[in-house]
């Protein structure tokens, strides 16, 4: 049994753990952190990203199991509320501790490559969706998408995301997303931008 609710400040460590476990092996984000204490540094990175996102009004959805444990999470930027450099600036020391100078500049290049492909039309942006390793394939990702897309459809907005793997793209296609752009200049990966048009009432 799953419950999806909007996460609060107290949920940041649990959400960061879920996202870190999901993205540490991702072909796009995984290479940003190498070396010792990699798991802890990924958690620290996502805690910093979540704090930056909160300043921009980012929505964080948490899927909880029957015991209240966070087993999945998704972060969304509402239309017109992109996370800016100024909102990220207070977290710069945390970013550098997590990824190092080399990883930091690789992350900046990655953000620029992704931003170049984002549509200009108003949309909700799915920045991250991750599920605990022991709950993958059990419907957690679908529950997270279904919950937020219900709100997006009621508001008649479009949605956009980047997907780094064919397996993930098959999930998003089931929810109406279509691959619209191949994102280049990303080392070791071929992510695709996926768009979901507004639904008419």
C-alpha positions, 0 to 999 in steps of 0.5 A: 500500500502506497501513499503519495504526499508532498514532502516537507523540510523534515523529509529532506534526508529521507528523500535525498537517500532515495534519490541518491540510491536511484541516481548513483548508477545513472549514466548521466548523473553517476559519473559526477561523483567518484572516489571514496564515500561516494554514497554519502556524497551523493546524499549530500548532493541531493540534500543541497539540490533539494534545499536549492529547489525549495527556494524556487518553489519546487514541489517534492512528492514522496511515496511512503509504504505502509510503515511510513518509510519514503520509498520513492520521490519525485521533484517538479518545477512548476511553470515559470519557476526554474531553479536559478544560479542565485538560488543555488549559490548558498549551497555552493560549498555543499556542492563542492564538498560532494562532487569536487571541483572537477565534478562541479564543472561537469555538473555545470556543463550538464545543466547547460546541455539540458537547459538548451533543450527545454521547451519554452512553452509553459510546463511542469518539469520533472527534474528527478524521479527515484525509487528505492532499489528494493521497491523498483518494479512494484509501481512506486514510480507509477504512483508518483507520476499518477499523483502529480499528473492528476494535478497537472491535467486539472491545470491543463499544463504540459509536462517535460522531463529528461530520460537517460535510459530506454527502460525509463522511457517505456514507463514515461510513454505509458503516461503519455510522454513522447520523446521529442529531442535527443540531448547531445553534449552529455558524456557517456549517455544519450538522454532524451527530452520527453514532452507530454501535451496538456490534456483537455478537460 
